[in-house]
Structures are given as C-alpha cells and as structure tokens.
C-alpha cells in the first residue's frame, strides 16, 4: 500500500483470552509487554507453563482488513 494512506496504517490489539489482561500491546508498533511478574505456579498445570495469546493486526482502510497471529509465551 502507498505510505501515509489509511491502508498502510496498522494497529495491533490482543484478542480477549484468560491471560490477555496480563499483557499490553503498543497499538502502533505491536510490541507486547507483560504487566507484571508471571508466576508459573499460578498457571494451570495442564498448560505446562505456556500462555497463548492472539494478536490481531488491522489496517485503517475501508473496509478494514485484519490478520491474526498466535503468540506462545513460555513461563520458566
């Protein structure tokens, strides 16, 4: 897409999930940051220390287009 058009502007967000409130994402850069310490013992043992989030990237075009990516975070 041409630079400086709505189609070239991308915004990121975290899809709602059990752990989405533990993280923030910079809507302009997509940088994912945890909101505090993550305690492996507080995570369901069936998850084996893995947290999965879905990040959605959307352009600002009309109509907007989006894509998603699964992100796995391993808590050691």
matplotlib code that plots the C-alpha trace (Angstrom):
import matplotlib.pyplot as plt

x = [0.0, 1.0, 2.7, 0.6, -2.7, -5.3, -4.5, -0.8, -1.6, -1.7, -3.0, -2.4, -4.5, -4.7, -7.8, -9.6, -8.5, -7.9, -4.4, -4.9, -5.2, -1.7, -0.2, -0.4, 0.4, 1.6, -1.1, 1.3, 4.3, 2.9, 5.4, 4.0, 4.8, 3.8, 2.0, 4.0, 5.6, 4.2, 4.0, 4.3, 2.7, -0.4, -0.9, -3.0, -0.5, -2.1, -0.7, 2.8, 3.9, 2.7, 0.4, -1.1, -2.3, -3.8, -2.6, -4.7, -3.3, -5.8, -5.3, -7.4, -8.7, -12.3, -13.3, -10.6, -8.6, -7.0, -4.9, -4.1, -1.1, -0.9, 1.9, 3.1, 4.9, 6.8, 7.0, 10.1]
y = [0.0, 3.6, 5.2, 7.7, 6.2, 4.5, 1.1, 1.4, 2.3, -0.8, -1.1, -4.0, -5.4, -8.5, -10.7, -11.4, -14.5, -15.7, -14.1, -11.1, -8.8, -9.8, -8.1, -4.8, -4.2, -1.0, -0.4, 1.3, -1.0, -4.3, -4.6, -6.9, -6.3, -8.1, -6.1, -7.6, -10.8, -14.0, -16.9, -20.3, -21.9, -19.8, -21.2, -24.3, -27.3, -28.6, -25.6, -26.6, -23.0, -21.8, -18.9, -18.4, -15.0, -14.0, -10.7, -9.0, -6.5, -4.3, -1.7, 1.5, 1.1, 1.0, -1.8, -2.6, -5.8, -7.8, -10.8, -12.6, -14.4, -16.8, -15.9, -18.5, -17.3, -19.8, -19.1, -20.7]
z = [0.0, -0.5, 2.5, 4.5, 3.5, 5.8, 4.2, 5.3, 8.9, 11.0, 14.6, 16.9, 19.7, 21.9, 21.5, 24.7, 26.5, 30.1, 30.1, 27.9, 30.9, 31.9, 28.8, 26.9, 23.3, 21.7, 19.2, 16.8, 17.0, 18.1, 21.0, 23.6, 27.2, 30.4, 33.1, 36.0, 37.2, 35.8, 38.3, 36.6, 39.7, 39.2, 35.7, 35.2, 35.3, 32.1, 30.2, 31.1, 31.7, 28.3, 27.8, 24.4, 23.1, 19.8, 18.4, 15.7, 13.2, 11.4, 8.7, 8.7, 5.2, 4.1, 4.6, 7.2, 6.7, 9.5, 10.2, 13.4, 14.9, 17.8, 20.3, 22.8, 25.9, 27.9, 31.7, 33.2]

ax = plt.figure().add_subplot(projection="3d")
ax.plot(x, y, z, "-o")
ax.set_aspect("equal")
plt.show()
